[in-house]
Amino acid sequence: MQRTLAPRGPDRQSGDTLPSDRLTGALRRQSVKKNVAAIHVSGKLTLLQRKLSNVLLLNAYDTLITRPKHTIDARTLSLMIGYNSNDTATLRDALRGLAETVAEWDMLDEKGRQEWGVSSLLSYAKLKGGICEYAYSPALAEKLHDPKVFALINLNIQKRFTSGHGLALYENCYRFVRTGSTGWWPLETFRRLMGVEESDYYRTFKHLNAKVIRPAVEEVNRTSNIEITPEFHRKGRAVAELRFLIRENPQLGVIDAEEGEGLRHSPVYERLVGQGISDRLARQWIGEHGEDVISEKLAAVAGRSGVRNPAGYLRVALRQPVAVAAEEPSEAARLAATRRAT
């Protein structure tokens, strides 16, 4: 359902010294319940690039501000973003896109000073020997690691999306789930977040609403753990701004890895970490697959000799059903089968 509100009067923001989406930290509590994201990424990323960006961030998150660079098995990375291919050209193109994409923030620091910043999503990335190595700029890493500024996207939800606009809208709304609203965005800002700011076709609101807003809202509500409702403000007869009201979707609620503190005490968690899986990813895997399935996969990895990368092998194994190999028939059994056949 979409809502169109009356034009905003000149005193709409009376008493406010700054728009609410410019506040963070303790200042934010004056107007809303929780802090919200103040960092935005251009929506020009493809669906594959968005998924890649989220997987790389999740992989690096635990050491995001303590290590200057991060690594992940390239084949595993491809599988985790749903690109099951040995062709690395597509992966190279996706990484190049992240290095060319700008993240921008504009907020107040804890002392009330204005801070604006801009950075490429990845400062560099390289593929060598089957390993993807990458890094974030120090300033961006600090922002990405701060839960008041940036929210991690659950990969179990991400993989359900089939459109880039849907995932882009989900990312930009999910970060405001605890406040209940994104705040008002000028249409120009929304077009930029969706990656259509350079299209003349989408300068017309009717086209933007029919081809971007409505399909993206429908996919978010059908696919994710939140439900969103767009609202529009008009200036005269034209729509000038929009916002999204947000609430948790009770039908598709997914336990966030942040809430899985108790999983750290399980033997399965300890075995995963022992195989080189990060804390955050280990908890998410257990929450997604269950301890029994993880135990089976760990046993399968332990039963194979010559596995040089247990962590990477385990990631692949979790995407496949457990297969129990049939025992090799004995010589006597083969002879008996031959006699029966003759």
C-alpha positions, 0 to 999 in steps of 0.5 A: 500500500502506498500513501500520498501525504499533503504538502509539507508546510513551512513549519514542518521542521520547526524546533529541529536544528538538523534533519533527523537523518543527520544525527547519530550517537547520543544526539540521535536519542533526542528524536528516535529510539535508536541510532540509524545508518548515515552512510549510503552507497550508490545504487549502480551496483548490480545484484551480483556486486551487491551480494559480493559486497555483503559477503566480503564485509561479513567475511572481514567484519571481525577484524575489520579495524584491526587488519589492513587486508582480508582474504577469502577463497575465490571459489568459495566466494563465487559460491557464496554469491550464487555464481557457480562457475570456474570462470573468474572473469565475472568475479573480476568484473564484480570486484572492479565494480566495487573498487569503482563505487563510492560510499558517502557519509554525512553525520555528526560525530560524538562531539557534535562536529559535522563529518562528511566523507567519501571512499571507494567501497574497496581500496583494492582487490586482487586474485592470486593463487585461488585467493581473493585479497581485498581491503577497505580504506581505514575511514570506511572500515571504521564506519562499516564496523560501527553498528550505529552507522551501518548494519550487516545484511543477513546472507540467508535473506540476501540470497532470496533477492532476484533484483538489484533494485529490491536488494538495494531498497532492502539494504537502505531500509533495513538499517532503519528498522528500529526507528520505523522510518527512513526519514524523507528522501528527495526523489533525486536521492532515491534515484541515486540510491537505486542507481537510476539517476542518469536515466531520463526515463526515470525522471518521470515519477510515473515510470519510477513508481511503476518500474522501480518503487512498486516492484522493489517494495513487493520483493522486499515485503515478500522476501525479507524479514521486514515490511515497508510502506512507501509514503509520498510528499507533493509540492504542488501536483508533483511528488518531491519526496518519499519515505518508507515506513518499516516494521519487522515481518513476523512471517519471515523473521530470521535470527540475526547472527548478532543474537547468537551469543549462546552459540559460542558455547556449543561444541560445533561452534568451537569446531567451526572456529577451529577450521578457520571460520570467523566467529560471525559466519560460524554463528550464522551457519549454525543458525541457518543450517542447524548443529546436526547438519554442521556436524555431518559436514565437519565429519565429511571434511575430517574424513577426506585426506589431502584437504588443503583448505578445510574452511573453504571445503566446508563452505562448499560442503554446506551447499551440498547434501551429505552423500554417503558413498557406497561400499566397494563390492568385494571380489566374491560379490562381483563373481557371484553377480557375474555367474547370475548374469550368465 
